[in-house]
Each structure stands twice: as structure tokens, then as C-alpha cells.
Amino acid sequence: MSRLYRYRLPPWCRRWLYIIEKAMLPLAIFQLLRTLLFPTTFDVFLLGIILGIFIAFHLEWI
């Protein structure tokens, strides 16, 4: 359902989704390294959000 929904969006919105999807892996790796080096509550929370978005894109929920 979500793959079909993506094509109903305007072209500029689909372009932004594609950019965000491709940027999630480098952001997740950077945030993982940052969390391992300087673990704070905010870093762990942010890593969870980024990983959740990455998994949602990977499983095509978005």
C-alpha cells in the first residue's frame, strides 16, 4: 500500500522522501558512533528515532 501511496504524492515531495531515505544510513552510522563515544540520554533517544525511520523506509512502511 505504501509504495503505491508514494506515487500519488507530488514530484517535489517524492524527491524529498528519496533524499531522506538515502541520508538515513549515514546519519544512523554517525549517531551510533557518537552514542558509543559520548553516551547521553538524548543521543540514545535520537539514535532510536533515526533507526526507527531507517527501518520504516527499509520495510517500505513510508
Chimera marker file (.cmm) of the C-alpha trace (Angstrom):
<marker_set name="trace">
<marker id="1" x="0.000" y="0.000" z="0.000" r="1" g="1" b="0" radius="0.5"/>
<marker id="2" x="2.724" y="2.491" z="0.924" r="1" g="1" b="0" radius="0.5"/>
<marker id="3" x="4.621" y="2.014" z="-2.339" r="1" g="1" b="0" radius="0.5"/>
<marker id="4" x="1.502" y="2.927" z="-4.275" r="1" g="1" b="0" radius="0.5"/>
<marker id="5" x="0.837" y="5.845" z="-1.962" r="1" g="1" b="0" radius="0.5"/>
<marker id="6" x="4.290" y="7.274" z="-2.666" r="1" g="1" b="0" radius="0.5"/>
<marker id="7" x="3.473" y="7.713" z="-6.330" r="1" g="1" b="0" radius="0.5"/>
<marker id="8" x="0.367" y="9.745" z="-5.532" r="1" g="1" b="0" radius="0.5"/>
<marker id="9" x="2.492" y="12.440" z="-3.921" r="1" g="1" b="0" radius="0.5"/>
<marker id="10" x="3.665" y="15.484" z="-5.858" r="1" g="1" b="0" radius="0.5"/>
<marker id="11" x="7.078" y="15.117" z="-7.537" r="1" g="1" b="0" radius="0.5"/>
<marker id="12" x="8.811" y="17.523" z="-5.131" r="1" g="1" b="0" radius="0.5"/>
<marker id="13" x="7.560" y="15.515" z="-2.151" r="1" g="1" b="0" radius="0.5"/>
<marker id="14" x="8.702" y="12.213" z="-3.669" r="1" g="1" b="0" radius="0.5"/>
<marker id="15" x="12.125" y="13.757" z="-4.275" r="1" g="1" b="0" radius="0.5"/>
<marker id="16" x="12.396" y="14.760" z="-0.602" r="1" g="1" b="0" radius="0.5"/>
<marker id="17" x="11.362" y="11.276" z="0.507" r="1" g="1" b="0" radius="0.5"/>
<marker id="18" x="14.071" y="9.789" z="-1.700" r="1" g="1" b="0" radius="0.5"/>
<marker id="19" x="16.702" y="12.177" z="-0.290" r="1" g="1" b="0" radius="0.5"/>
<marker id="20" x="15.688" y="11.435" z="3.298" r="1" g="1" b="0" radius="0.5"/>
<marker id="21" x="15.700" y="7.690" z="2.608" r="1" g="1" b="0" radius="0.5"/>
<marker id="22" x="19.242" y="7.797" z="1.227" r="1" g="1" b="0" radius="0.5"/>
<marker id="23" x="20.510" y="10.023" z="4.059" r="1" g="1" b="0" radius="0.5"/>
<marker id="24" x="19.232" y="7.805" z="6.899" r="1" g="1" b="0" radius="0.5"/>
<marker id="25" x="22.033" y="5.195" z="6.794" r="1" g="1" b="0" radius="0.5"/>
<marker id="26" x="24.949" y="7.674" z="7.070" r="1" g="1" b="0" radius="0.5"/>
<marker id="27" x="23.068" y="9.564" z="9.801" r="1" g="1" b="0" radius="0.5"/>
<marker id="28" x="22.421" y="6.317" z="11.693" r="1" g="1" b="0" radius="0.5"/>
<marker id="29" x="26.089" y="5.303" z="11.489" r="1" g="1" b="0" radius="0.5"/>
<marker id="30" x="27.253" y="8.740" z="12.630" r="1" g="1" b="0" radius="0.5"/>
<marker id="31" x="24.778" y="8.780" z="15.500" r="1" g="1" b="0" radius="0.5"/>
<marker id="32" x="25.764" y="5.244" z="16.535" r="1" g="1" b="0" radius="0.5"/>
<marker id="33" x="29.417" y="6.256" z="16.726" r="1" g="1" b="0" radius="0.5"/>
<marker id="34" x="28.526" y="9.403" z="18.634" r="1" g="1" b="0" radius="0.5"/>
<marker id="35" x="26.375" y="7.407" z="21.054" r="1" g="1" b="0" radius="0.5"/>
<marker id="36" x="29.161" y="4.892" z="21.628" r="1" g="1" b="0" radius="0.5"/>
<marker id="37" x="31.727" y="7.627" z="22.305" r="1" g="1" b="0" radius="0.5"/>
<marker id="38" x="29.581" y="10.111" z="24.266" r="1" g="1" b="0" radius="0.5"/>
<marker id="39" x="26.519" y="8.283" z="25.582" r="1" g="1" b="0" radius="0.5"/>
<marker id="40" x="23.830" y="10.655" z="26.793" r="1" g="1" b="0" radius="0.5"/>
<marker id="41" x="20.108" y="10.143" z="27.111" r="1" g="1" b="0" radius="0.5"/>
<marker id="42" x="19.462" y="12.476" z="24.197" r="1" g="1" b="0" radius="0.5"/>
<marker id="43" x="21.903" y="10.598" z="21.927" r="1" g="1" b="0" radius="0.5"/>
<marker id="44" x="20.280" y="7.250" z="22.704" r="1" g="1" b="0" radius="0.5"/>
<marker id="45" x="16.825" y="8.729" z="22.102" r="1" g="1" b="0" radius="0.5"/>
<marker id="46" x="17.939" y="10.307" z="18.810" r="1" g="1" b="0" radius="0.5"/>
<marker id="47" x="19.562" y="7.049" z="17.685" r="1" g="1" b="0" radius="0.5"/>
<marker id="48" x="16.297" y="5.226" z="18.366" r="1" g="1" b="0" radius="0.5"/>
<marker id="49" x="14.333" y="7.713" z="16.279" r="1" g="1" b="0" radius="0.5"/>
<marker id="50" x="16.815" y="7.551" z="13.387" r="1" g="1" b="0" radius="0.5"/>
<marker id="51" x="16.889" y="3.752" z="13.455" r="1" g="1" b="0" radius="0.5"/>
<marker id="52" x="13.084" y="3.658" z="13.560" r="1" g="1" b="0" radius="0.5"/>
<marker id="53" x="12.852" y="5.885" z="10.485" r="1" g="1" b="0" radius="0.5"/>
<marker id="54" x="15.541" y="3.830" z="8.721" r="1" g="1" b="0" radius="0.5"/>
<marker id="55" x="13.700" y="0.568" z="9.436" r="1" g="1" b="0" radius="0.5"/>
<marker id="56" x="10.403" y="2.104" z="8.299" r="1" g="1" b="0" radius="0.5"/>
<marker id="57" x="11.986" y="3.065" z="4.971" r="1" g="1" b="0" radius="0.5"/>
<marker id="58" x="13.662" y="-0.336" z="4.652" r="1" g="1" b="0" radius="0.5"/>
<marker id="59" x="10.405" y="-2.219" z="5.259" r="1" g="1" b="0" radius="0.5"/>
<marker id="60" x="8.601" y="0.245" z="2.949" r="1" g="1" b="0" radius="0.5"/>
<marker id="61" x="6.192" y="1.498" z="5.609" r="1" g="1" b="0" radius="0.5"/>
<marker id="62" x="6.871" y="5.062" z="4.435" r="1" g="1" b="0" radius="0.5"/>
<link id1="1" id2="2" r="1" g="1" b="0" radius="0.2"/>
<link id1="2" id2="3" r="1" g="1" b="0" radius="0.2"/>
<link id1="3" id2="4" r="1" g="1" b="0" radius="0.2"/>
<link id1="4" id2="5" r="1" g="1" b="0" radius="0.2"/>
<link id1="5" id2="6" r="1" g="1" b="0" radius="0.2"/>
<link id1="6" id2="7" r="1" g="1" b="0" radius="0.2"/>
<link id1="7" id2="8" r="1" g="1" b="0" radius="0.2"/>
<link id1="8" id2="9" r="1" g="1" b="0" radius="0.2"/>
<link id1="9" id2="10" r="1" g="1" b="0" radius="0.2"/>
<link id1="10" id2="11" r="1" g="1" b="0" radius="0.2"/>
<link id1="11" id2="12" r="1" g="1" b="0" radius="0.2"/>
<link id1="12" id2="13" r="1" g="1" b="0" radius="0.2"/>
<link id1="13" id2="14" r="1" g="1" b="0" radius="0.2"/>
<link id1="14" id2="15" r="1" g="1" b="0" radius="0.2"/>
<link id1="15" id2="16" r="1" g="1" b="0" radius="0.2"/>
<link id1="16" id2="17" r="1" g="1" b="0" radius="0.2"/>
<link id1="17" id2="18" r="1" g="1" b="0" radius="0.2"/>
<link id1="18" id2="19" r="1" g="1" b="0" radius="0.2"/>
<link id1="19" id2="20" r="1" g="1" b="0" radius="0.2"/>
<link id1="20" id2="21" r="1" g="1" b="0" radius="0.2"/>
<link id1="21" id2="22" r="1" g="1" b="0" radius="0.2"/>
<link id1="22" id2="23" r="1" g="1" b="0" radius="0.2"/>
<link id1="23" id2="24" r="1" g="1" b="0" radius="0.2"/>
<link id1="24" id2="25" r="1" g="1" b="0" radius="0.2"/>
<link id1="25" id2="26" r="1" g="1" b="0" radius="0.2"/>
<link id1="26" id2="27" r="1" g="1" b="0" radius="0.2"/>
<link id1="27" id2="28" r="1" g="1" b="0" radius="0.2"/>
<link id1="28" id2="29" r="1" g="1" b="0" radius="0.2"/>
<link id1="29" id2="30" r="1" g="1" b="0" radius="0.2"/>
<link id1="30" id2="31" r="1" g="1" b="0" radius="0.2"/>
<link id1="31" id2="32" r="1" g="1" b="0" radius="0.2"/>
<link id1="32" id2="33" r="1" g="1" b="0" radius="0.2"/>
<link id1="33" id2="34" r="1" g="1" b="0" radius="0.2"/>
<link id1="34" id2="35" r="1" g="1" b="0" radius="0.2"/>
<link id1="35" id2="36" r="1" g="1" b="0" radius="0.2"/>
<link id1="36" id2="37" r="1" g="1" b="0" radius="0.2"/>
<link id1="37" id2="38" r="1" g="1" b="0" radius="0.2"/>
<link id1="38" id2="39" r="1" g="1" b="0" radius="0.2"/>
<link id1="39" id2="40" r="1" g="1" b="0" radius="0.2"/>
<link id1="40" id2="41" r="1" g="1" b="0" radius="0.2"/>
<link id1="41" id2="42" r="1" g="1" b="0" radius="0.2"/>
<link id1="42" id2="43" r="1" g="1" b="0" radius="0.2"/>
<link id1="43" id2="44" r="1" g="1" b="0" radius="0.2"/>
<link id1="44" id2="45" r="1" g="1" b="0" radius="0.2"/>
<link id1="45" id2="46" r="1" g="1" b="0" radius="0.2"/>
<link id1="46" id2="47" r="1" g="1" b="0" radius="0.2"/>
<link id1="47" id2="48" r="1" g="1" b="0" radius="0.2"/>
<link id1="48" id2="49" r="1" g="1" b="0" radius="0.2"/>
<link id1="49" id2="50" r="1" g="1" b="0" radius="0.2"/>
<link id1="50" id2="51" r="1" g="1" b="0" radius="0.2"/>
<link id1="51" id2="52" r="1" g="1" b="0" radius="0.2"/>
<link id1="52" id2="53" r="1" g="1" b="0" radius="0.2"/>
<link id1="53" id2="54" r="1" g="1" b="0" radius="0.2"/>
<link id1="54" id2="55" r="1" g="1" b="0" radius="0.2"/>
<link id1="55" id2="56" r="1" g="1" b="0" radius="0.2"/>
<link id1="56" id2="57" r="1" g="1" b="0" radius="0.2"/>
<link id1="57" id2="58" r="1" g="1" b="0" radius="0.2"/>
<link id1="58" id2="59" r="1" g="1" b="0" radius="0.2"/>
<link id1="59" id2="60" r="1" g="1" b="0" radius="0.2"/>
<link id1="60" id2="61" r="1" g="1" b="0" radius="0.2"/>
<link id1="61" id2="62" r="1" g="1" b="0" radius="0.2"/>
</marker_set>
